[in-house]
Amino acid sequence: MQTQFWSTFAGAAVIGLMTAFTLAGCATPYQSKGLAGGYGDSRIDVDTFRITFTGNGYTDTTTVENYFLFRAAEVAKANGFDWFMVGDDRLSRRGHLETEISGVVKMFKGSKPEGRLNAYDAGAILRNLKPM
């Protein structure tokens, strides 16, 4: 009886460790912030938010940037805005274990003005940068 318990326990432990090692080797998916990274946002005022996306060491910088913009577009649309600008104080940090982008995002209604750097059409971002 006790031998059966230990063999079942050992089998479950091996499967658990294999799953953990497999997940540890994967890039951060587009998700709410958790142990493996993800997005976070907080409202500063009626049309301004701080958006953050953190990717683990397997997530390339371009993906982290795209997920940051995608989250900003989601927040804009969810709050009735059409376009947004990322502030000049955007912070990018690449370390050995993670890459993080955080910035203040100001949101607007109506058509996005042409020629504005750091200005993005929320609908276009949602269509073109959809996470896989």
URQUI-V247699 format. One record per helix or strand of 3 or more residues. SS is the DSSP state (~ for helix, > for strand). FROM is the first residue (numbers start at 1). LEN is the number of residues. Records with the same first field share a line. If there is no record, write none. Layout:
# URQUI-V247699
SS = FROM-LEN / FROM-LEN
This chain:
# URQUI-V247699
~ = 2-23 / 61-18 / 122-7
> = 37-9 / 48-9 / 83-4 / 91-4 / 98-11 / 119-3
